[in-house]
């Protein structure tokens, strides 16, 4: 069984996640078997009912009354997802995460245990409400977590604002300097964007090639490393990966953002210095055990 690409759609409440999901379903449901996971804190799922009204061909797994990223629901989520995959055999999986979810741990969930044999993290999208971005209040830290590891940030509802879009982009860049930012209304964007080594985020496929057996994996650590050690580590492992991205805590108590594509290694200082190290790799040339062992040797 080839591994199934797994895509995250995050964003604060009312940002347009379901609208974005509809765009994907409309574009790809005729050619791919789409599996949708919808997660909502409420006991009932209004968004799920809205999707079902579309009349498109897809399979839906609803997980309500809590976040799938909480420990209390994690076991149920893994079992439900494995059963869903076995029953429907989807070509791609897309999760619409709750607006209050912390998505930075999702790679850990799918890169360990039995799920690692079935799926890999292909992309992480975050939807931003341009009209209400500055109004999230006490939820700002949660929104920042969603933005930190996003491959693409979709700034939505731009038709409802007269100014401030440049400031929103600046705020997003402070949190995640490497993310791709797209401005739009009604979440209408091109899903096959740019320059990924394996056909950007895998909503589509390179027609002349079969899908590679890709692994997604994560390293998390509270320990600090020197910049020189980090650069040596990345120069060794980046050529073996389609992509390495994330944030690393340095010994001088600074945090750097990391993005690697094959031999290209970029490391930038970021203002956000309180987060621990989180690195995600997408590869078919090394294992999580090999990568983790090499990282531990830095200490």
C-alpha positions, 0 to 999 in steps of 0.5 A, spaced: 500 500 500 502 506 497 502 512 503 496 517 502 498 524 503 495 527 509 493 535 508 492 539 514 487 545 513 487 550 520 485 557 521 481 561 527 473 560 527 470 563 521 476 564 517 473 560 511 476 553 512 470 550 510 469 554 504 477 552 502 475 545 503 469 546 498 474 549 493 478 542 493 472 538 493 470 541 487 476 541 483 479 534 485 473 529 487 472 527 480 479 524 479 481 522 486 478 519 492 478 524 497 477 522 504 475 528 509 476 529 516 472 534 520 474 536 527 469 540 531 469 542 539 462 542 538 458 536 539 454 537 532 458 538 526 454 544 522 460 544 517 459 537 515 452 537 514 454 543 509 459 539 505 454 533 504 449 538 501 454 539 495 453 533 492 460 531 490 463 524 491 467 524 497 468 520 504 467 524 511 469 522 518 467 527 523 470 527 530 466 532 534 466 534 541 473 536 542 480 537 538 483 531 535 490 534 537 488 533 545 491 527 548 484 525 551 481 524 544 488 522 540 487 514 541 480 515 538 482 519 532 488 514 530 483 508 531 477 512 527 482 514 522 485 507 521 478 504 520 476 510 515 482 508 511 481 501 511 474 502 509 474 507 503 482 507 501 482 514 499 487 517 494 488 523 499 486 525 506 484 532 508 483 534 515 479 541 517 482 542 524 478 545 529 479 553 529 482 552 536 486 546 535 494 546 536 496 543 529 504 543 531 503 536 533 500 533 528 506 530 524 508 526 531 501 523 531 502 520 523 509 519 523 509 514 529 506 507 530 501 504 525 499 510 522 506 512 519 505 505 515 499 508 511 500 516 511 505 522 511 504 529 512 504 532 505 502 540 507 499 544 512 495 550 510 492 556 514 486 560 513 487 567 516 481 572 516 483 579 513 477 582 517 478 579 524 486 578 524 487 583 529 481 581 533 483 574 536 485 577 543 486 571 548 487 566 542 493 569 539 497 564 541 493 559 538 493 562 532 500 563 532 501 556 533 497 554 527 501 559 523 508 557 525 508 550 521 504 552 515 506 551 508 501 556 505 497 562 509 491 564 505 489 571 507 482 570 506 476 575 505 480 581 502 474 584 499 472 586 506 478 590 508 480 597 505 487 597 508 491 593 513 493 587 508 501 589 508 501 589 516 497 582 516 503 579 512 508 583 516 505 579 522 505 573 519 512 573 516 514 575 523 511 568 526 513 564 519 518 567 515 518 562 510 511 561 509 508 562 502 502 567 503 496 568 498 491 573 498 484 572 496 476 572 497 472 566 498 478 562 498 479 562 491 486 560 489 490 555 485 492 549 489 497 546 485 502 552 487 510 553 485 516 549 486 515 543 491 520 537 489 514 532 489 509 537 486 507 542 491 503 539 496 500 533 492 493 535 491 495 533 484 500 528 481 506 528 476 503 524 471 509 521 468 511 518 475 508 514 481 507 517 488 514 516 492 513 512 498 514 518 502 515 518 510 514 525 514 517 525 521 518 530 526 524 532 532 522 536 538 527 538 543 527 543 549 535 542 548 539 548 545 544 547 540 549 552 537 548 555 530 554 551 527 552 544 529 545 546 526 548 548 520 553 542 519 546 537 521 542 540 516 548 540 510 548 533 512 541 531 512 538 536 507 540 533 500 537 527 503 530 530 504 525 533 499 524 538 505 526 540 512 522 545 515 521 548 522 524 552 528 530 551 532 532 553 539 539 556 539 544 556 545 544 564 545 536 563 547 535 565 540 530 561 535 531 560 528 527 558 522 529 553 518 527 551 511 531 546 506 529 543 499 535 538 497 541 542 497 538 549 499 539 551 506 536 557 509 536 559 516 533 566 519 533 569 526 525 570 528 523 574 534 519 568 537 524 565 542 520 561 547 518 555 543 522 549 543 525 546 537 520 543 532 523 540 525 519 536 520 522 532 514 519 529 508 523 524 505 524 517 502 531 516 504 532 516 511 528 513 517 526 517 524 530 513 528 536 515 524 534 522 524 533 523 531 540 519 533 544 524 529 540 530 532 542 527 539 549 527 537 549 534 536 549 535 544 
